[in-house]
């Protein structure tokens, strides 16, 4: 029901003469409730997304996600953050850092246009001391919702193959473009963009046409099987040549030619390439 209601709201946003924007997420409060207005900058968007995640989990407290989170036993955003295993926290921080540093043509950050967080997870089997699996199609990633501004920029970057300055990546001269992954978009999505280079390489999946039957069907993904979200956005980062995405794992084959390099952790590879992801960050007030 939650997914259908959200789809109807987004359909109105498309068809009622306005675009859904980052402010559609509403202002966020520490208890997870959604208020009337919040735009947020790239840093503030981390707090905003966690609050949207708490609100989503609380909407159906009978559900426990595979990362162990349930709205039934989370008092506030601080409790949510503490309940996330280190690998999931690192996934959240590195992906939001990448999206926060990637810019649309108007100078706004990709992260500013992400409206809702539905799932964030580290590796399969992750614990407080073990990052879990380095790969896996349902792990080491975030599933979110975006506004139409970011959606349209992603489509433009895909169509223009990154050549028109639609989405800039973190490094000077870097950009997002159509994905060259031979495996294609991750189901159920039909379109994928990725960064031009670098390690880790950023990758996102989405629906090209939010009004299509595919976009209006349930996602069928782990923890989100019944969610209907036409503006869904999946994000992960590929740390090595076999597309492992866990920032807590160690990698050797992460160079451009897929030859052995000095073994480094995913987070160290990220910092070497793009700068700090603020590893000590915590939600405001925690």
KEKE-3310 file (N, C-alpha, C; in steps of 0.2 Angstrom, whole numbers, plus 5000, padded with zeros to 4 digits):
npx = (5004:5010:5019:5010:5003:5014:5017:5006:5007:5018:5015:5005:5014:5021:5011:5003:5007:5019:5036:5043:5054:5069:5064:5052:5053:5051:5053:5063:5063:5070:5063:5059:5048:5040:5040:5035:5044:5060:5076:5090:5108:5122:5128:5119:5109:5112:5108:5094:5091:5093:5083:5072:5072:5070:5057:5051:5053:5046:5033:5029:5030:5030:5039:5055:5071:5084:5096:5094:5086:5072:5057:5050:5058:5066:5071:5075:5084:5097:5097:5095:5106:5116:5112:5115:5127:5145:5149:5138:5137:5148:5146:5135:5141:5152:5145:5136:5145:5151:5139:5137:5147:5146:5140:5126:5122:5118:5125:5120:5121:5121:5116:5108:5096:5091:5078:5072:5077:5077:5083:5099:5114:5127:5139:5134:5130:5137:5144:5148:5161:5165:5165:5157:5151:5160:5154:5139:5122:5112:5118:5129:5125:5114:5096:5086:5075:5073:5072:5063:5072:5085:5083:5081:5093:5101:5096:5099:5114:5116:5111:5119:5131:5139:5146:5141:5141:5132:5132:5143:5157:5166:5181:5191:5186:5180:5166:5148:5141:5133:5131:5144:5144:5143:5134:5122:5108:5104:5091:5075:5077:5079:5089:5106:5119:5136:5151:5165:5178:5191:5193:5185:5172:5158:5141:5124:5107:5091:5074:5071:5059:5048:5034:5031:5025:5034:5041:5030:5028:5029:5045:5051:5063:5075:5069:5061:5051:5037:5037:5032:5040:5042:5052:5064:5081:5095:5111:5128:5146:5159:5173:5183:5190:5181:5169:5166:5159:5160:5165:5172:5180:5196:5206:5215:5215:5212:5216:5216:5220:5217:5227:5238:5238:5245:5238:5224:5211:5194:5189:5201:5205:5195:5197:5210:5207:5197:5196:5192:5178:5172:5173:5170:5158:5142:5124:5116:5116:5119)
npy = (4994:5006:5008:5010:5021:5031:5030:5036:5049:5053:5052:5062:5072:5072:5074:5085:5097:5101:5098:5085:5088:5090:5096:5090:5080:5084:5093:5087:5078:5074:5063:5056:5059:5067:5083:5099:5107:5106:5108:5106:5104:5096:5090:5091:5083:5070:5068:5071:5060:5049:5051:5050:5037:5031:5035:5028:5015:5015:5016:5003:4994:4980:4974:4968:4972:4965:4969:4970:4980:4987:4997:4995:4995:5006:5021:5033:5043:5042:5030:5022:5024:5018:5005:5001:4990:4991:4990:4993:5006:5012:5010:5018:5031:5032:5031:5042:5052:5052:5055:5067:5075:5074:5084:5092:5101:5114:5116:5110:5096:5079:5072:5081:5079:5067:5060:5050:5037:5020:5008:5002:4993:4983:4970:4953:4943:4952:4958:4966:4965:4960:4963:4956:4948:4953:4955:4953:4954:4960:4967:4978:4991:5005:5008:5020:5035:5047:5064:5072:5081:5076:5063:5067:5073:5061:5053:5062:5062:5049:5048:5057:5051:5056:5067:5080:5088:5085:5078:5080:5071:5068:5070:5082:5086:5074:5063:5057:5044:5034:5017:5005:4992:4975:4967:4974:4984:4982:4971:4976:4987:4997:5005:5011:5021:5026:5031:5039:5034:5029:5022:5018:5014:5023:5018:5018:5014:5014:5019:5022:5028:5035:5033:5022:5005:4995:5003:5006:4995:4983:4983:4971:4968:4963:4965:4975:4970:4973:4986:5000:5011:5023:5032:5026:5023:5015:5013:5009:5006:5001:4992:4984:4974:4964:4969:4970:4977:4981:4993:4989:4978:4971:4974:4970:4969:4983:4992:5002:4993:4981:4974:4967:4977:4986:4979:4985:4992:4995:5007:5015:5015:5023:5035:5038:5041:5050:5058:5063:5053:5057:5048:5048:5053:5057:5056:5072:5078:5066)
npz = (5000:5004:4994:4983:4986:4986:4973:4967:4972:4966:4952:4951:4953:4941:4932:4936:4933:4939:4944:4954:4967:4977:4988:4990:4998:5011:5027:5039:5055:5071:5076:5065:5058:5044:5038:5031:5023:5016:5009:5010:5010:5003:5013:5024:5018:5021:5034:5031:5023:5031:5040:5032:5029:5042:5044:5033:5038:5049:5045:5042:5054:5056:5048:5046:5040:5030:5035:5048:5053:5060:5061:5072:5083:5084:5091:5087:5075:5079:5085:5074:5066:5074:5075:5062:5054:5053:5040:5032:5037:5031:5018:5016:5019:5009:4997:4998:4999:4986:4978:4984:4979:4966:4952:4945:4930:4935:4946:4958:4969:4965:4976:4983:4976:4979:4987:4996:5006:5005:5008:5015:5015:5020:5016:5013:5027:5036:5051:5067:5066:5054:5037:5029:5013:4999:4987:4977:4972:4979:4989:4998:4994:4990:4990:4984:4982:4969:4963:4949:4943:4945:4939:4925:4922:4923:4913:4902:4903:4900:4887:4880:4882:4892:4886:4886:4898:4907:4920:4932:4939:4954:4953:4945:4929:4928:4924:4923:4913:4900:4905:4903:4906:4903:4908:4908:4914:4931:4936:4943:4934:4919:4914:4916:4923:4924:4931:4922:4924:4936:4953:4967:4954:4951:4950:4945:4944:4936:4931:4914:4909:4920:4919:4913:4911:4917:4927:4935:4941:4955:4964:4968:4974:4987:5003:4998:4990:4987:4985:4976:4965:4955:4953:4957:4963:4962:4969:4969:4971:4961:4966:4961:4947:4946:4950:4963:4978:4991:5003:5014:5011:5006:4992:4977:4963:4956:4948:4932:4921:4926:4932:4946:4960:4974:4989:4996:5007:5003:5007:5009:4995:4990:4997:4992:4979:4979:4990:5007:5014:5026:5038:5051:5053:5060:5062:5065:5081:5087)
capx = (5000:5014:5022:5005:5002:5019:5017:5001:5009:5023:5011:5003:5019:5022:5005:4999:5010:5025:5041:5045:5060:5072:5060:5046:5054:5048:5058:5064:5063:5074:5059:5058:5042:5041:5037:5033:5049:5067:5079:5096:5113:5125:5130:5112:5105:5114:5103:5088:5090:5092:5076:5067:5073:5067:5050:5049:5053:5041:5027:5027:5035:5030:5044:5063:5075:5089:5101:5092:5082:5064:5054:5046:5062:5071:5068:5076:5089:5103:5097:5095:5113:5120:5110:5118:5133:5150:5150:5133:5138:5153:5142:5131:5145:5155:5140:5133:5151:5151:5134:5137:5153:5144:5136:5122:5124:5116:5129:5118:5124:5116:5113:5103:5090:5089:5072:5070:5081:5073:5087:5106:5116:5134:5140:5130:5133:5141:5144:5151:5169:5166:5161:5153:5153:5163:5150:5132:5118:5108:5122:5134:5122:5108:5091:5083:5071:5076:5067:5063:5078:5091:5081:5082:5100:5104:5094:5103:5120:5116:5110:5125:5137:5144:5149:5137:5142:5126:5133:5151:5160:5170:5187:5191:5185:5176:5159:5144:5139:5130:5135:5147:5143:5141:5128:5116:5105:5101:5084:5070:5078:5081:5094:5111:5124:5142:5157:5169:5184:5192:5192:5179:5168:5151:5136:5117:5102:5085:5069:5071:5052:5044:5027:5031:5022:5040:5042:5025:5027:5033:5052:5053:5070:5076:5067:5057:5047:5031:5037:5031:5043:5044:5059:5069:5088:5100:5118:5134:5152:5163:5180:5188:5188:5175:5163:5164:5156:5160:5170:5176:5184:5202:5206:5221:5214:5207:5219:5213:5222:5216:5233:5238:5241:5246:5232:5221:5204:5190:5189:5207:5205:5190:5201:5216:5205:5192:5197:5188:5171:5170:5172:5168:5152:5136:5119:5116:5113:5120)
capy = (5000:5012:5009:5012:5028:5035:5031:5040:5055:5055:5052:5068:5077:5072:5076:5090:5104:5103:5093:5083:5091:5087:5098:5086:5075:5087:5094:5081:5079:5069:5057:5052:5062:5071:5090:5103:5109:5105:5107:5103:5104:5089:5087:5090:5078:5063:5068:5070:5053:5044:5053:5047:5030:5030:5036:5022:5009:5015:5015:4996:4991:4973:4972:4968:4972:4960:4972:4969:4986:4987:5003:4994:4996:5012:5026:5039:5042:5040:5022:5018:5024:5014:4998:4999:4987:4996:4989:4997:5013:5014:5010:5024:5037:5032:5033:5049:5057:5052:5058:5074:5078:5074:5090:5094:5107:5120:5116:5107:5090:5073:5070:5085:5077:5061:5062:5045:5031:5014:5002:5003:4987:4981:4963:4947:4940:4957:4958:4972:4965:4957:4967:4952:4947:4959:4956:4951:4959:4963:4969:4984:4996:5009:5009:5027:5038:5054:5069:5072:5085:5071:5058:5070:5073:5055:5051:5066:5060:5043:5049:5061:5048:5060:5072:5087:5091:5084:5076:5080:5067:5071:5072:5087:5083:5067:5064:5052:5043:5028:5011:5000:4985:4970:4964:4978:4987:4978:4970:4977:4993:4996:5010:5012:5026:5025:5036:5037:5030:5029:5017:5014:5017:5024:5016:5019:5010:5018:5018:5028:5032:5033:5032:5015:4999:4993:5008:5006:4988:4982:4982:4964:4967:4961:4970:4980:4966:4976:4994:5003:5018:5024:5036:5022:5024:5010:5015:5006:5008:4995:4993:4980:4973:4960:4973:4970:4984:4982:4997:4986:4973:4972:4973:4970:4971:4989:4997:5002:4988:4975:4971:4967:4983:4985:4977:4991:4992:4999:5014:5018:5016:5029:5041:5040:5043:5056:5062:5060:5052:5059:5042:5049:5057:5054:5061:5078:5077:5059)
capz = (5000:5004:4987:4978:4988:4984:4966:4965:4973:4961:4946:4951:4953:4934:4928:4939:4931:4943:4945:4960:4968:4983:4993:4991:5004:5017:5032:5043:5062:5074:5077:5059:5054:5038:5038:5025:5018:5017:5003:5012:5006:5002:5020:5027:5014:5024:5039:5028:5020:5037:5043:5028:5030:5048:5042:5029:5042:5054:5041:5043:5059:5057:5044:5048:5034:5030:5038:5055:5055:5060:5063:5079:5089:5083:5094:5083:5069:5082:5086:5067:5064:5079:5073:5056:5055:5051:5033:5030:5038:5026:5011:5016:5019:5003:4992:4999:4997:4979:4976:4986:4976:4959:4951:4939:4926:4938:4952:4963:4970:4964:4983:4985:4973:4982:4991:5001:5007:5007:5010:5014:5017:5018:5013:5015:5033:5039:5058:5069:5065:5048:5032:5025:5006:4995:4981:4978:4968:4984:4995:4997:4990:4993:4985:4986:4977:4967:4960:4942:4940:4944:4934:4918:4921:4922:4906:4897:4903:4896:4880:4877:4883:4896:4883:4886:4904:4911:4927:4933:4944:4959:4951:4940:4922:4928:4922:4923:4906:4900:4908:4898:4910:4898:4911:4908:4920:4936:4936:4937:4931:4912:4912:4920:4921:4928:4930:4916:4927:4943:4957:4964:4949:4953:4946:4947:4940:4937:4925:4910:4909:4926:4918:4910:4916:4921:4933:4940:4945:4961:4963:4968:4977:4994:5008:4995:4985:4985:4984:4969:4966:4948:4953:4961:4961:4965:4969:4972:4968:4960:4969:4958:4941:4946:4952:4970:4980:4998:5005:5020:5009:5003:4985:4973:4956:4956:4943:4925:4917:4930:4935:4953:4963:4982:4992:5000:5008:4999:5010:5007:4988:4989:4999:4988:4973:4979:4996:5013:5014:5033:5041:5058:5052:5063:5062:5069:5088:5090)
cpx = (5004:5017:5017:5004:5008:5019:5012:5003:5014:5020:5008:5008:5021:5017:5001:5002:5016:5030:5042:5052:5063:5067:5054:5047:5052:5054:5058:5065:5067:5070:5057:5052:5044:5037:5035:5038:5056:5071:5086:5101:5116:5126:5123:5108:5107:5109:5096:5086:5089:5085:5071:5067:5069:5059:5047:5049:5048:5034:5024:5031:5035:5036:5051:5067:5080:5095:5099:5087:5075:5062:5051:5051:5068:5068:5069:5082:5096:5103:5097:5102:5117:5118:5113:5125:5139:5150:5144:5134:5143:5150:5138:5136:5149:5151:5138:5139:5151:5146:5134:5142:5151:5139:5132:5125:5123:5120:5126:5121:5118:5112:5108:5096:5088:5084:5071:5076:5077:5077:5095:5109:5123:5134:5135:5133:5137:5139:5147:5159:5170:5162:5156:5155:5155:5158:5143:5127:5113:5111:5127:5131:5116:5103:5087:5077:5074:5070:5068:5069:5084:5089:5083:5089:5104:5102:5099:5111:5121:5115:5116:5131:5142:5147:5146:5138:5136:5127:5141:5152:5164:5177:5187:5191:5182:5169:5155:5142:5135:5134:5138:5147:5140:5135:5122:5114:5103:5094:5081:5072:5080:5086:5099:5116:5130:5147:5162:5175:5185:5190:5190:5175:5161:5146:5129:5113:5095:5080:5070:5065:5048:5037:5026:5028:5028:5041:5036:5023:5031:5040:5054:5060:5070:5074:5062:5053:5041:5031:5037:5034:5046:5051:5064:5076:5092:5107:5123:5140:5157:5171:5185:5186:5183:5169:5161:5163:5157:5166:5175:5180:5191:5202:5213:5220:5209:5210:5215:5214:5220:5222:5234:5241:5242:5239:5230:5214:5200:5189:5195:5208:5201:5194:5206:5213:5201:5192:5192:5181:5168:5169:5169:5161:5146:5130:5119:5112:5115:5127)
cpy = (5006:5013:5012:5020:5033:5035:5036:5047:5058:5056:5059:5074:5078:5075:5082:5097:5106:5097:5091:5085:5088:5090:5094:5081:5078:5089:5088:5082:5073:5062:5053:5055:5066:5078:5093:5105:5108:5104:5104:5104:5097:5086:5086:5084:5071:5063:5067:5063:5048:5045:5050:5040:5027:5030:5030:5016:5009:5014:5008:4993:4984:4970:4973:4967:4967:4963:4973:4975:4985:4994:5002:4995:5001:5018:5033:5038:5040:5032:5019:5018:5019:5007:4996:4996:4992:4996:4993:5005:5016:5014:5016:5030:5037:5034:5040:5054:5057:5056:5066:5078:5078:5080:5090:5100:5114:5121:5113:5100:5084:5072:5074:5083:5070:5062:5057:5039:5025:5008:5004:4996:4986:4974:4958:4944:4945:4957:4965:4971:4962:4961:4963:4951:4953:4960:4954:4956:4962:4967:4975:4989:5000:5009:5015:5029:5045:5058:5069:5076:5080:5066:5061:5071:5067:5052:5055:5064:5053:5044:5052:5057:5052:5066:5079:5090:5090:5083:5076:5075:5071:5074:5077:5084:5076:5068:5057:5051:5036:5022:5007:4993:4980:4967:4968:4981:4981:4977:4973:4983:4992:5001:5010:5017:5024:5031:5034:5033:5030:5023:5020:5018:5017:5021:5017:5016:5014:5016:5024:5032:5030:5032:5025:5010:4996:4997:5008:4999:4988:4980:4975:4963:4965:4967:4975:4977:4970:4983:4996:5010:5019:5028:5033:5023:5019:5013:5011:5008:5001:4996:4989:4978:4968:4963:4972:4977:4985:4987:4994:4980:4975:4970:4974:4972:4977:4994:4997:4997:4981:4971:4971:4974:4981:4984:4983:4989:4996:5006:5018:5019:5022:5035:5043:5043:5050:5060:5059:5059:5054:5052:5042:5052:5053:5059:5066:5076:5070:5059)
cpz = (5000:4997:4982:4980:4985:4976:4964:4966:4968:4954:4946:4950:4945:4930:4930:4938:4935:4943:4952:4961:4975:4989:4995:4996:5010:5022:5036:5050:5065:5075:5071:5055:5049:5038:5031:5020:5020:5011:5005:5007:5005:5009:5024:5024:5018:5030:5037:5026:5026:5040:5039:5028:5037:5047:5038:5033:5047:5051:5041:5048:5060:5052:5047:5042:5035:5034:5046:5057:5055:5063:5070:5084:5088:5086:5090:5078:5072:5083:5079:5065:5068:5077:5066:5057:5051:5043:5029:5031:5032:5019:5011:5015:5012:4997:4992:4997:4990:4976:4978:4982:4968:4957:4945:4936:4930:4945:4958:4963:4968:4971:4985:4982:4974:4987:4997:5001:5009:5010:5010:5018:5015:5015:5017:5021:5037:5047:5060:5068:5058:5043:5028:5018:5003:4989:4983:4976:4973:4989:4993:4993:4994:4988:4988:4981:4975:4964:4952:4939:4939:4939:4927:4917:4920:4915:4901:4897:4899:4889:4876:4879:4887:4893:4883:4893:4908:4919:4928:4939:4949:4956:4945:4933:4922:4926:4923:4915:4906:4902:4902:4901:4905:4901:4910:4914:4925:4937:4943:4933:4923:4910:4918:4918:4926:4927:4925:4919:4934:4947:4964:4959:4952:4948:4949:4942:4941:4931:4921:4909:4915:4925:4915:4914:4920:4928:4938:4943:4951:4960:4963:4971:4984:4998:5005:4989:4983:4984:4977:4969:4959:4947:4957:4959:4965:4964:4972:4969:4967:4961:4965:4951:4940:4949:4959:4973:4987:5000:5011:5018:5007:4996:4982:4966:4955:4951:4936:4921:4920:4931:4942:4955:4971:4985:4997:5001:5004:5001:5008:4999:4987:4991:4995:4981:4973:4985:5002:5012:5021:5037:5048:5058:5056:5062:5067:5076:5091:5093)
residu = (UNK:UNK:UNK:UNK:UNK:UNK:UNK:UNK:UNK:UNK:UNK:UNK:UNK:UNK:UNK:UNK:UNK:UNK:UNK:UNK:UNK:UNK:UNK:UNK:UNK:UNK:UNK:UNK:UNK:UNK:UNK:UNK:UNK:UNK:UNK:UNK:UNK:UNK:UNK:UNK:UNK:UNK:UNK:UNK:UNK:UNK:UNK:UNK:UNK:UNK:UNK:UNK:UNK:UNK:UNK:UNK:UNK:UNK:UNK:UNK:UNK:UNK:UNK:UNK:UNK:UNK:UNK:UNK:UNK:UNK:UNK:UNK:UNK:UNK:UNK:UNK:UNK:UNK:UNK:UNK:UNK:UNK:UNK:UNK:UNK:UNK:UNK:UNK:UNK:UNK:UNK:UNK:UNK:UNK:UNK:UNK:UNK:UNK:UNK:UNK:UNK:UNK:UNK:UNK:UNK:UNK:UNK:UNK:UNK:UNK:UNK:UNK:UNK:UNK:UNK:UNK:UNK:UNK:UNK:UNK:UNK:UNK:UNK:UNK:UNK:UNK:UNK:UNK:UNK:UNK:UNK:UNK:UNK:UNK:UNK:UNK:UNK:UNK:UNK:UNK:UNK:UNK:UNK:UNK:UNK:UNK:UNK:UNK:UNK:UNK:UNK:UNK:UNK:UNK:UNK:UNK:UNK:UNK:UNK:UNK:UNK:UNK:UNK:UNK:UNK:UNK:UNK:UNK:UNK:UNK:UNK:UNK:UNK:UNK:UNK:UNK:UNK:UNK:UNK:UNK:UNK:UNK:UNK:UNK:UNK:UNK:UNK:UNK:UNK:UNK:UNK:UNK:UNK:UNK:UNK:UNK:UNK:UNK:UNK:UNK:UNK:UNK:UNK:UNK:UNK:UNK:UNK:UNK:UNK:UNK:UNK:UNK:UNK:UNK:UNK:UNK:UNK:UNK:UNK:UNK:UNK:UNK:UNK:UNK:UNK:UNK:UNK:UNK:UNK:UNK:UNK:UNK:UNK:UNK:UNK:UNK:UNK:UNK:UNK:UNK:UNK:UNK:UNK:UNK:UNK:UNK:UNK:UNK:UNK:UNK:UNK:UNK:UNK:UNK:UNK:UNK:UNK:UNK:UNK:UNK:UNK:UNK:UNK:UNK:UNK:UNK:UNK:UNK:UNK:UNK:UNK:UNK:UNK:UNK:UNK:UNK:UNK:UNK:UNK:UNK:UNK:UNK:UNK:UNK:UNK:UNK)
# end
